[in-house]
Each structure stands twice: as C-alpha cells, then as structure tokens.
Amino acid sequence: MIVMVTAMIGRYFMRQGDPGGLLVLAMAVLGMGAMAVIWLKRLHREMSA
C-alpha cells in the first residue's frame, strides 16, 4: 500500500516538475510509516491480550 501510494505521488509530482514534490513525497512516506507503526502496535496489543 505504501509503495503504491508513493509511486503515484512521485509520478504525479515528477510530471509536474514541482520542486516541492520531493518534500511532499517525503512527508507522505513518513506519515504512512507512522500510521503503520500505530496500527502494528495496536495489532500486537490485541494479539498478546
């Protein structure tokens, strides 16, 4: 999921030639990674209970 969204965002911003595109791409990857960590922590808590 993260790879697909990152590829779509990257493709869009690289076509536009926007210099801020890499910043948006980096923020999107960091945000999705943080959400994945939160989800995995909740899943671990449920599985160990």
SVG drawing of the C-alpha trace seen along z (x, -y; Angstrom):
<svg xmlns="http://www.w3.org/2000/svg" viewBox="-7 -24 20 37">
<polyline fill="none" stroke="black" stroke-width="0.4" points="0.0,0.0 2.7,-2.4 4.7,-1.6 1.7,-2.1 0.7,-5.5 4.3,-6.7 4.7,-5.7 1.5,-7.5 2.5,-10.7 6.0,-10.5 4.8,-10.1 2.4,-13.0 4.9,-15.4 7.7,-14.4 5.5,-15.0 4.6,-18.5 8.3,-19.3 7.3,-20.8 10.5,-21.3 8.4,-20.9 7.3,-17.4 10.1,-15.6 9.2,-17.3 5.5,-16.2 6.7,-12.7 8.9,-12.5 6.2,-13.8 3.7,-11.2 6.1,-8.4 6.8,-9.5 3.1,-9.9 2.2,-6.5 5.1,-4.9 3.9,-6.4 0.4,-5.2 1.7,-1.7 3.6,-1.7 0.5,-2.8 -1.6,0.0 1.1,2.6 1.3,1.6 -2.5,1.9 -2.4,5.3 0.3,6.6 -1.6,5.4 -4.7,7.3 -2.8,10.4 -1.0,10.6 -4.1,10.0"/>
</svg>
